[in-house]
Amino acid sequence: MSQDLLPPVAPSVTAELVEALSPRLRKRLDAGIAKLAARPVVRDGDTVRIAVDDDTDLELHAPEGAVISADAIRCGCLLAPDCLHRAAAASAAPVAEDAPDSAPAQPTADEASPTADGASPPGDETVAPAQLAAARAVYDAAAAVLEAGADGSGAVLQAELLRAAHTARLAGLPRVAAAAVSVVNGVRAARSADPAHRLPDLADALRTVLGMAHRLPFATGGDLAELRGSLRQPYTPDGSLRLYGLFSEPVLTTTGYAGAVTWTADAEGRLCTVSDVAPGGPGRATGAADRAVRIGDTALTHRELSRAGLAVSGATVSPTGRLGAGAGVRAVRASGAAWSAEPLDRLWTVPVAEQVARALAGGHGLLFLDVTLTGTVREATGDRLLADCEGRTVRLAVAHDDPALPCRDNLRLLAAARGSRLRVVARLAPGPLPRALLLAAEHPARAGERVDLGLDRLQHADLPTTTATAAPAPAPPADEAPLHLLRRRVHQAVSGGRRVLGLPDSGAGDGGRLRRVGLATAGELLGELRSAAAARSRDAFGRLLPADPGRFAHAWLAAAVYTDEVERALCAAAWGADAEVGAESGAELVATSR
């Protein structure tokens, strides 16, 4: 059974069905999900039917594209409706979510979710009691997931976090709710060995949801409004626009959404996007490129728009640059522009350091680079394409690892075009060395043409005839910055939970090493993290008491925030950019947790 065949299920439905199970059935839930995954699935219109056995079917009804009530999941077994099958099906299906407008720097779950009517709560200066309770519930549920780690966070813990997310949404905290759902999706991807899963992404999701829930009780004004978020992106009128296609990229998220996003620029260089994202998998990501863009009456596909242009009247644009597709919007095909011609050429004239600073400050994250390909290097997470950019060596990686997409194959072929001078579009990947995810590039052999590296597939015949392929060299020791000693423990906790860091040999000497290289705060944070992981009290009879998940979550959050801020500072320095960072915030979190 592929998850792509199942309709999305609302978080409240999954939580309700899991909570209704008896303690005995809860223990069997993960095994039930695995067993159900091996059964055949048939889709018939709005109904998905799973053959539980030769005589019993389980049906999921999604007349509006998602399962929004527990009654819409029906089982024909003798124990229904109190059977394990209904909860297992809900837990195996994608999570239906209405993500808020949180100004993402790239197409993410926020870009990849249908919007819902509604708005954020009024901008009052205080947090309502219901919101305080909801934030506490989200924090406790996320802390329980961190305590167990992805390896130990089965369907029951996931359902508890989904219930907390639903409570947060009802309390007017859609951004907190969406962050909690992202953690559930990340945990599911980790446990199912999804090719799209990346441990750093799951760590970021946990840091985000814990951080927001931690900050909300003390927030006021604009900070409070930002933490609350909104259920719908506010589109504002923008009159008439003349847009020029830049490139298209696939969207494939661990939240179960897929599709394509096409980036365009207006005459002033302002970026706007047109997206087609819905529940699905890699097949939908590749197929969306050849679907017509959903704006006005134009018949242009995403692939065509990336090289052509649009004339739009009655345009509406969200704060993130997404073009609205309301009834009053009109759009017709227009001529495009080469990357070397106005107005697109001006995107590459902005100094690279300025582009990086803008990305680190919360911008769109895209980098427009003129590079010379110089070779490849092998790192622990895969091969990287090396390129010289303004005298600085940049490591270019794939944007998606899924084998159904051509990203990795295209990177290998570009590696054979050593010496080629190309214009590329990439997305900043913060780290101690200049890194970026490669999205699009000029064709290495055909002047004036460009390649969307996540959708188009290069062939050997496309390469310059004078190039030769060389084996990737091992990464130099400089890639191993001292901060990795703390980052590694942060990631280990996300994967294996508190018990992994509670082991006697879990980095006992790393704190001293961090202090010796001048990272005293990192050493202190690591010490507190290990201490919180190992702390266990005993009762009057000498029996071990349960660990304190709150202390461990606070210690982990402090280390994660500190690591993220220092990495931003290192990234800015690596690119020669200026960026405001607050590495001390990790230490402040430790202080408030004690």
GIDAVEN-V967833 format. One record per backbone hydrogen bond with DSSP energy under -0.5 kcal/mol. NH is the residue of the N-H (numbers start at 1). CO is the residue of the C=O. If there is no record, write none. Layout:
NH|CO / NH|CO
//
This chain:
5|2 / 6|3 / 8|65 / 9|94 / 10|67 / 11|96 / 13|10 / 14|10 / 15|11 / 16|12 / 17|13 / 18|14 / 19|15 / 20|16 / 21|18 / 26|22 / 27|23 / 28|24 / 28|25 / 29|26 / 32|28 / 33|29 / 34|30 / 35|31 / 36|32 / 37|33 / 38|34 / 38|35 / 39|36 / 42|49 / 44|47 / 47|44 / 48|60 / 49|42 / 50|58 / 51|40 / 52|50 / 52|56 / 53|56 / 58|50 / 59|74 / 60|48 / 61|72 / 62|46 / 62|60 / 64|66 / 65|62 / 67|8 / 68|66 / 72|69 / 73|70 / 74|59 / 74|72 / 76|57 / 80|77 / 82|79 / 87|83 / 88|84 / 89|85 / 90|86 / 91|87 / 92|88 / 93|89 / 96|9 / 96|94 / 99|97 / 101|230 / 102|100 / 108|106 / 112|108 / 113|110 / 116|231 / 121|172 / 124|122 / 132|128 / 133|129 / 134|130 / 135|131 / 136|132 / 137|133 / 138|134 / 139|135 / 140|136 / 141|137 / 142|138 / 143|139 / 144|140 / 145|141 / 146|142 / 147|143 / 148|144 / 149|145 / 150|494 / 151|495 / 152|148 / 152|149 / 153|149 / 153|150 / 154|152 / 158|154 / 159|155 / 160|156 / 161|157 / 162|158 / 163|159 / 164|160 / 165|161 / 166|162 / 167|163 / 168|164 / 169|165 / 170|166 / 171|167 / 172|169 / 173|168 / 175|228 / 177|173 / 178|174 / 179|175 / 180|176 / 181|177 / 182|178 / 183|179 / 184|180 / 185|181 / 186|182 / 187|183 / 188|184 / 189|185 / 190|186 / 191|187 / 192|188 / 193|190 / 194|189 / 197|194 / 201|198 / 202|198 / 203|199 / 204|200 / 205|201 / 206|202 / 207|203 / 208|204 / 209|205 / 210|206 / 211|207 / 212|208 / 213|209 / 214|210 / 215|211 / 216|212 / 217|213 / 218|215 / 219|215 / 219|216 / 223|220 / 224|220 / 225|221 / 226|222 / 227|223 / 228|224 / 229|225 / 235|233 / 236|317 / 238|315 / 239|315 / 241|312 / 243|241 / 243|310 / 244|265 / 245|308 / 246|263 / 247|263 / 249|261 / 251|259 / 253|257 / 256|253 / 258|278 / 259|251 / 260|276 / 261|249 / 262|274 / 263|247 / 263|261 / 264|272 / 265|244 / 266|270 / 269|266 / 272|264 / 273|321 / 274|262 / 276|260 / 278|258 / 280|256 / 284|281 / 285|281 / 286|282 / 287|283 / 288|284 / 289|286 / 290|287 / 291|288 / 293|300 / 295|293 / 297|331 / 298|295 / 302|291 / 303|289 / 305|301 / 306|302 / 307|304 / 308|304 / 309|334 / 310|243 / 311|332 / 312|241 / 312|310 / 313|330 / 315|239 / 317|236 / 318|322 / 321|318 / 323|273 / 324|316 / 329|326 / 330|313 / 332|311 / 334|309 / 341|338 / 344|341 / 345|341 / 346|343 / 347|344 / 348|344 / 348|345 / 349|345 / 349|346 / 350|346 / 355|351 / 356|352 / 357|353 / 358|354 / 359|355 / 360|356 / 361|357 / 362|359 / 363|358 / 367|426 / 369|367 / 369|424 / 371|369 / 371|422 / 372|388 / 373|420 / 374|386 / 375|386 / 377|384 / 378|473 / 379|377 / 379|382 / 382|379 / 384|377 / 385|396 / 386|375 / 386|384 / 387|394 / 388|372 / 389|387 / 389|392 / 392|389 / 394|387 / 394|392 / 395|434 / 396|385 / 396|394 / 397|436 / 399|438 / 405|402 / 410|406 / 411|407 / 412|408 / 413|409 / 414|410 / 415|411 / 416|412 / 416|413 / 417|414 / 419|373 / 420|417 / 422|371 / 422|420 / 424|369 / 425|440 / 426|367 / 427|437 / 428|365 / 429|435 / 430|428 / 436|395 / 437|427 / 438|397 / 438|436 / 439|425 / 440|425 / 441|451 / 442|423 / 443|449 / 447|445 / 449|446 / 451|441 / 453|439 / 453|451 / 454|439 / 455|452 / 456|452 / 458|456 / 462|459 / 463|460 / 467|464 / 473|376 / 475|378 / 479|476 / 480|477 / 481|479 / 484|481 / 485|482 / 486|483 / 487|483 / 488|484 / 489|485 / 490|486 / 491|487 / 492|488 / 493|489 / 494|490 / 495|491 / 496|492 / 497|492 / 497|493 / 498|147 / 499|147 / 500|497 / 501|497 / 501|498 / 502|498 / 503|500 / 506|503 / 507|505 / 510|507 / 511|507 / 513|509 / 514|510 / 515|511 / 516|512 / 517|513 / 518|515 / 519|514 / 520|518 / 523|519 / 524|520 / 525|521 / 526|522 / 527|523 / 528|524 / 529|525 / 530|526 / 531|527 / 532|528 / 533|529 / 534|530 / 535|531 / 539|543 / 542|539 / 545|537 / 549|547 / 552|548 / 553|549 / 554|550 / 555|551 / 556|552 / 557|553 / 558|554 / 559|555 / 560|556 / 561|557 / 562|558 / 563|559 / 564|560 / 565|561 / 566|562 / 567|563 / 568|564 / 569|565 / 570|566 / 571|567 / 572|568 / 573|569 / 574|570 / 575|571 / 576|572 / 576|573 / 577|572 / 581|579 / 585|582 / 586|583 / 587|583 / 588|584 / 589|585 / 590|586 / 591|587 / 592|588 / 593|589 / 594|590 / 594|591
//
